[in-house]
Amino acid sequence: MSTNSTAATSSGKGRFWLVILVLLIVFGILFAVGLLPRLKHNKARDEESQTQASAKPMVTVQRAKTAPDTTTVTLPADLRSNHETFAFARVNGFVQSWTSDIGQHVRKGQVLATISTPELDQQIAQAQANLALARTSFGRLTSVTLPGAVSQQEVDAGRAQFAAQGAAVKQLQAQRAFRQVVAPFNGIVTQRNVEVGTLVTGGNATGTQLFKIEQTDTLRAFVDVPQNFVPGIKRGLRADVLVPEFPNKPFEGRVARDAEALDDQTRTLRTEVVLPNRGSKRQLRPGVYGQVRFRLPQSTPSVLISANALVPGIEPKVAEVRDGKIHFLPLVLGRDFGSTLEVTQGLKGGEQLIINPVETLTEGLAVTAKAAPKPKAPTGPPPAKPRPNDPDAPRVSSPVAK
């Protein structure tokens, strides 16, 4: 009886430990199934972190371009006649007649108008009478032969009075010659401000001009050239004159002269461009708005870079990728063309410059460079084209010769 009891107790303990063992095995398997993927994931994450930490930063680069030999500059201009002047009256009187009207071609010395001068005519008559009296008085003095009857002083005074009256007559006669208003040179009458019977006064006061005469076979375009383009302005330099009425037809001219000094207020150089306007069809008219396009040679070599290549900071500089490493280069900037900047010192052209550089970049940092993608064409309808030679258009300066 005791033997059977002992065997039952041993059998129960064996099953208990067997169950415990099975549970331990099951828990061990479950623990291994959950722990191993985590360990593997952590290892992969650590390896990825190490790879990222040791990997080179990726930067976008773009080459610096050497600027062309010429620069195209378009500036507003004022077109005037080669010669222009107003015709004024030199005597007082009334307009008796006029023979030339606006648009009429006249020759040098041609009579434009005749002025009636009744007051001047009476002055001449009076002066002639005084001259006759002075001549008679002087003749009487010289005809006296009695010694001591007439003093030498009286004779000299009579002679001077006779000469003075003669000069007065000639002066009035010279003024009467200005009764006829004549053209000072060959040209075209562009203004007529008189009618028959108009009262005129001798002089050149404002508003008293009778006619305006201009020579339009040659025109002059006056341009104010900014200081930074002045070194390229030379006599004989070709220039294209543009007017809105002929958008596809530039008129060729040449620089005739300049002021040789800049305006101290605007820092511009007054430049005169002369262009022919001969022929039966004189297409250009004095006074029209125009523009002058210069192709100026570069005085000093320069380089063009993207405006996004500048490193943020006070002093202008760029980050160059050379031999896989970053090198900072200080610059001296020239003109600003918007998306493009001109560099006058610091670059030679062809350098690989980082676009949109971040502040974390350091000197000598190893990087991986990739070329900047070409800009994509904008979607949607194309923008409206600007009007040719628009008078309201701003001054244009382009680094690319056109």
C-alpha distance (Angstrom), angle and dihedral (degrees) to the residues before:
residue distance angle dihedral
M1 . . .
S2 3.75 . .
T3 3.78 90.5 .
N4 3.81 92.5 58.0
S5 3.82 90.8 47.5
T6 3.78 92.2 52.6
A7 3.81 92.0 49.0
A8 3.83 91.2 51.1
T9 3.79 91.4 50.6
S10 3.82 91.7 50.3
S11 3.80 91.2 48.0
G12 3.90 91.5 52.3
K13 3.79 92.5 49.6
G14 3.79 90.8 49.2
R15 3.79 92.2 53.0
F16 3.82 90.9 48.2
W17 3.75 94.0 54.3
L18 3.77 90.0 43.5
V19 3.81 90.1 56.1
I20 3.80 90.3 46.9
L21 3.79 90.4 50.7
V22 3.79 92.3 48.6
L23 3.82 90.8 50.2
L24 3.78 91.3 48.8
I25 3.79 90.3 51.2
V26 3.81 91.5 48.2
F27 3.80 92.4 48.4
G28 3.80 90.2 46.8
I29 3.79 91.8 52.3
L30 3.81 91.4 48.0
F31 3.79 91.6 47.6
A32 3.79 91.1 49.8
V33 3.82 91.5 47.6
G34 3.83 91.5 53.0
L35 3.81 98.8 38.4
L36 3.79 102.5 46.7
P37 3.86 96.8 59.4
R38 3.81 89.3 47.3
L39 3.76 91.4 51.1
K40 3.78 90.3 46.7
H41 3.83 91.6 48.9
N42 3.78 91.9 48.4
K43 3.77 90.7 49.6
A44 3.79 92.1 49.7
R45 3.80 90.5 48.0
D46 3.78 91.4 50.4
E47 3.78 90.7 48.8
E48 3.82 90.8 49.1
S49 3.79 90.7 49.4
Q50 3.75 90.9 50.2
T51 3.80 90.3 47.9
Q52 3.80 92.0 50.2
A53 3.78 91.1 45.8
S54 3.76 92.0 52.0
A55 3.87 95.7 39.8
K56 3.88 120.2 103.0
P57 3.83 117.9 -111.0
M58 3.80 115.1 -105.7
V59 3.85 115.6 -125.7
T60 3.79 133.3 -179.8
V61 3.80 115.6 -128.2
Q62 3.78 137.0 -169.3
R63 3.79 128.8 -170.8
A64 3.81 121.9 -112.5
K65 3.80 110.4 -121.3
T66 3.77 127.6 -142.1
A67 3.81 110.6 -118.9
P68 3.83 117.5 -116.4
D69 3.79 121.3 -101.6
T70 3.81 93.3 -108.4
T71 3.78 135.8 46.0
T72 3.79 123.3 -149.4
V73 3.81 113.5 -138.8
T74 3.81 125.1 -179.2
L75 3.80 117.1 -164.9
P76 3.82 133.8 175.2
A77 3.79 115.2 -102.0
D78 3.79 140.3 -166.6
L79 3.82 114.5 -136.2
R80 3.80 117.4 -147.7
S81 3.77 138.2 166.7
N82 3.77 121.5 -89.2
H83 3.83 89.2 -118.2
E84 3.78 127.1 11.0
T85 3.77 132.8 166.6
F86 3.79 143.0 157.1
A87 3.80 122.9 -117.6
F88 3.82 113.7 -136.7
A89 3.79 133.1 -174.6
R90 3.81 116.2 -104.0
V91 3.82 95.0 -166.5
N92 3.80 136.6 46.3
G93 3.77 118.8 -109.6
F94 3.80 146.5 83.2
V95 3.79 128.4 -58.1
Q96 3.77 105.2 -104.6
S97 3.81 96.2 -177.8
W98 3.79 142.5 -21.7
T99 3.81 126.4 -149.6
S100 3.82 106.5 -175.0
D101 3.77 129.6 64.2
I102 3.81 134.4 -175.0
G103 3.79 115.3 -62.7
Q104 3.79 93.0 23.4
H105 3.79 119.7 129.9
V106 3.79 112.9 -129.5
R107 3.78 134.7 -172.6
K108 3.77 128.1 -133.0
G109 3.83 109.4 -81.2
Q110 3.81 94.1 16.1
V111 3.82 113.3 144.5
L112 3.79 112.2 -111.3
A113 3.81 99.6 175.8
T114 3.79 141.4 -7.6
I115 3.81 122.3 -136.1
S116 3.78 123.9 -151.8
T117 3.83 110.4 -136.8
P118 3.83 110.5 -174.3
E119 3.80 93.8 159.9
L120 3.78 92.3 50.5
D121 3.80 90.3 48.4
Q122 3.82 90.2 55.4
Q123 3.80 90.6 48.0
I124 3.79 89.6 53.5
A125 3.79 91.3 49.7
Q126 3.79 90.8 50.3
A127 3.81 91.9 47.6
Q128 3.80 91.1 49.8
A129 3.81 90.2 51.8
N130 3.78 90.5 50.3
L131 3.77 89.0 48.7
A132 3.79 91.6 52.7
L133 3.80 90.7 49.6
A134 3.81 91.8 48.9
R135 3.80 90.2 48.6
T136 3.82 91.4 51.5
S137 3.79 93.2 46.3
F138 3.77 92.7 48.9
G139 3.82 90.4 47.6
R140 3.78 91.5 53.5
L141 3.79 92.1 51.1
T142 3.77 92.7 50.9
S143 3.82 92.6 46.1
V144 3.80 94.4 61.8
T145 3.82 108.7 102.9
L146 3.80 100.7 174.9
P147 3.80 107.0 110.7
G148 3.79 113.0 -114.7
A149 3.81 94.5 9.1
V150 3.85 93.4 108.1
S151 3.78 123.5 30.2
Q152 3.77 123.0 -134.1
Q153 3.80 89.3 -118.2
E154 3.79 91.1 59.9
V155 3.79 90.7 50.0
D156 3.83 91.7 49.7
A157 3.80 91.6 47.5
G158 3.80 90.8 50.9
R159 3.80 91.6 49.0
A160 3.84 91.5 49.7
Q161 3.80 91.9 48.0
F162 3.80 90.6 50.9
A163 3.82 91.5 49.5
A164 3.83 92.4 46.6
Q165 3.80 92.8 51.9
G166 3.78 89.9 48.6
A167 3.80 91.0 52.4
A168 3.81 90.8 48.5
V169 3.81 90.6 54.2
K170 3.82 92.2 49.5
Q171 3.82 90.9 48.9
L172 3.79 92.8 53.7
Q173 3.79 91.5 44.6
A174 3.82 89.2 52.2
Q175 3.79 89.3 52.3
R176 3.80 90.3 49.9
A177 3.82 88.2 56.6
F178 3.80 86.5 68.0
R179 3.79 90.0 65.0
Q180 3.79 84.5 98.8
V181 3.82 116.3 66.1
V182 3.81 107.3 -149.5
A183 3.82 134.9 -171.5
P184 3.83 112.2 -99.2
F185 3.83 93.4 -150.1
N186 3.78 142.7 -4.3
G187 3.77 110.7 -70.2
I188 3.79 148.5 99.1
V189 3.79 128.2 -65.5
T190 3.81 105.8 -121.5
Q191 3.82 98.8 169.8
R192 3.80 134.5 32.9
N193 3.78 116.6 -178.3
V194 3.83 102.0 170.4
E195 3.78 139.7 81.8
V196 3.78 132.0 -172.4
G197 3.79 108.5 -73.6
T198 3.81 95.9 22.2
L199 3.80 112.3 147.2
V200 3.80 110.7 -124.3
T201 3.78 132.0 -172.0
G202 3.76 126.0 -154.0
G203 3.81 113.6 -108.8
N204 3.79 142.1 63.5
A205 3.78 101.2 -94.5
T206 3.80 116.5 150.5
G207 3.79 111.5 -84.0
T208 3.82 95.9 20.4
Q209 3.81 97.0 94.3
L210 3.79 113.5 124.3
F211 3.81 101.9 -165.3
K212 3.78 140.2 2.7
I213 3.79 119.2 -143.1
E214 3.81 124.2 -167.2
Q215 3.79 137.3 -179.8
T216 3.80 107.7 -136.9
D217 3.81 101.1 172.1
T218 3.81 86.6 92.0
L219 3.79 124.2 31.9
R220 3.78 131.7 -159.9
A221 3.80 122.8 -145.8
F222 3.80 114.1 -158.8
V223 3.81 115.4 -153.2
D224 3.80 131.2 -179.5
V225 3.82 105.0 -141.9
P226 3.84 116.5 -158.3
Q227 3.78 118.3 -119.5
N228 3.81 96.7 -107.3
F229 3.83 91.0 59.6
V230 3.81 96.9 43.2
P231 3.85 96.1 93.9
G232 3.81 89.6 64.6
I233 3.82 95.6 53.2
K234 3.81 110.5 102.6
R235 3.79 133.0 161.4
G236 3.78 110.2 -95.2
L237 3.83 93.2 25.5
R238 3.79 111.2 148.0
A239 3.79 117.7 -116.8
D240 3.82 133.8 178.5
V241 3.80 117.7 -134.5
L242 3.81 112.7 -149.1
V243 3.80 126.5 -164.7
P244 3.83 126.8 -177.8
E245 3.82 93.1 -124.0
F246 3.82 91.5 62.7
P247 3.83 104.0 38.3
N248 3.81 95.0 167.2
K249 3.79 98.9 38.5
P250 3.79 117.9 74.9
F251 3.80 115.6 -168.2
E252 3.78 114.5 -135.3
G253 3.79 119.2 -129.2
R254 3.79 140.4 160.5
V255 3.78 133.7 -129.9
A256 3.80 104.5 -105.1
R257 3.80 101.3 178.6
D258 3.77 144.5 -29.9
A259 3.78 136.0 -148.2
E260 3.84 93.2 -102.0
A261 3.82 87.3 -138.9
L262 3.79 134.6 67.0
D263 3.77 123.7 -120.5
D264 3.80 105.8 -105.6
Q265 3.80 91.2 -143.8
T266 3.82 101.8 48.3
R267 3.85 99.7 20.4
T268 3.79 89.8 -132.3
L269 3.80 132.7 130.9
R270 3.81 117.3 -128.1
T271 3.81 105.3 -130.5
E272 3.80 129.0 -175.5
V273 3.81 121.0 -149.0
V274 3.81 116.9 -167.8
L275 3.80 121.3 -155.0
P276 3.83 130.7 175.6
N277 3.80 118.8 -113.3
R278 3.79 101.2 178.0
G279 3.75 131.5 132.9
S280 3.77 134.9 68.9
K281 3.82 91.2 -67.1
R282 3.76 107.7 57.0
Q283 3.76 97.3 -174.8
L284 3.79 98.1 177.7
R285 3.79 122.2 69.0
P286 3.79 126.7 -160.8
G287 3.77 113.3 -105.7
V288 3.82 98.0 32.5
Y289 3.79 120.5 131.8
G290 3.77 113.8 -108.0
Q291 3.76 145.0 158.4
V292 3.78 130.8 -130.5
R293 3.79 120.3 -143.2
F294 3.79 116.3 -155.7
R295 3.79 127.2 -169.3
L296 3.76 100.6 -152.9
P297 3.81 123.2 -169.2
Q298 3.77 116.3 -124.0
S299 3.79 110.4 -102.4
T300 3.82 91.6 -159.7
P301 3.84 129.7 18.1
S302 3.78 114.4 -102.2
V303 3.80 140.7 179.4
L304 3.81 130.2 -132.5
I305 3.80 121.3 -139.5
S306 3.77 136.2 173.2
A307 3.79 114.6 -92.2
N308 3.82 87.5 -129.8
A309 3.81 91.1 63.1
L310 3.82 94.4 75.6
V311 3.79 115.4 107.8
P312 3.83 112.4 -126.9
G313 3.79 109.8 -101.5
I314 3.78 145.2 84.4
E315 3.79 99.2 -81.4
P316 3.81 116.1 57.6
K317 3.79 112.7 -112.6
V318 3.79 140.2 143.3
A319 3.79 135.4 -144.9
E320 3.81 114.5 -121.1
V321 3.80 124.7 -163.5
R322 3.79 107.9 -140.4
D323 3.83 122.9 166.7
G324 3.81 89.3 -10.4
K325 3.81 94.1 -56.8
I326 3.78 135.5 100.2
H327 3.81 121.4 -109.2
F328 3.80 123.5 178.9
L329 3.81 117.6 -138.2
P330 3.84 124.1 -165.9
L331 3.81 115.9 -136.3
V332 3.78 143.1 -158.8
L333 3.79 108.3 -143.3
G334 3.78 126.1 -147.4
R335 3.78 126.8 -178.4
D336 3.80 124.6 -2.1
F337 3.81 113.8 -132.1
G338 3.80 95.2 177.9
S339 3.79 107.5 -109.1
T340 3.81 90.0 21.2
L341 3.80 129.9 56.6
E342 3.78 129.8 -158.2
V343 3.82 116.8 -130.6
T344 3.79 116.0 -159.5
Q345 3.82 98.0 178.5
G346 3.79 134.5 20.5
L347 3.81 102.9 43.3
K348 3.79 136.0 64.7
G349 3.79 99.6 -167.5
G350 3.79 130.9 -95.1
E351 3.83 96.3 60.0
Q352 3.82 116.9 143.8
L353 3.81 103.0 -122.0
I354 3.79 124.5 -169.4
I355 3.81 114.3 -118.8
N356 3.82 116.0 -137.1
P357 3.83 95.0 -0.6
V358 3.81 116.1 -158.2
E359 3.78 125.1 -134.7
T360 3.82 92.9 -114.6
L361 3.80 92.7 71.2
T362 3.79 113.4 107.6
E363 3.78 135.6 -167.2
G364 3.82 112.0 -82.2
L365 3.82 94.8 11.8
A366 3.82 111.9 153.3
V367 3.80 111.3 -124.4
T368 3.77 140.7 169.8
A369 3.81 112.7 -122.4
K370 3.78 128.8 -151.5
A371 3.79 127.5 -176.7
A372 3.78 117.6 -103.2
P373 3.81 112.1 -106.5
K374 3.75 119.7 -112.3
P375 3.81 113.3 -100.4
K376 3.79 113.5 -96.5
A377 3.75 120.8 -120.2
P378 3.82 110.4 -101.9
T379 3.77 116.4 -105.6
G380 3.76 123.3 -123.6
P381 3.80 129.6 35.3
P382 3.80 117.2 -23.1
P383 3.81 116.5 -101.1
A384 3.77 118.8 -98.3
K385 3.77 114.6 -89.4
P386 3.80 115.8 -115.1
R387 3.77 118.1 -109.5
P388 3.81 112.5 -94.6
N389 3.81 111.6 -101.8
D390 3.80 91.7 -4.0
P391 3.84 109.1 -165.4
D392 3.82 89.0 -145.1
A393 3.79 93.8 50.7
P394 3.81 115.9 113.5
R395 3.76 122.7 -114.8
V396 3.81 109.7 -77.2
S397 3.76 125.8 -144.9
S398 3.79 119.0 177.8
P399 3.83 128.4 -177.9
V400 3.79 90.6 -150.6
A401 3.77 119.1 84.0
K402 3.78 111.7 -126.2
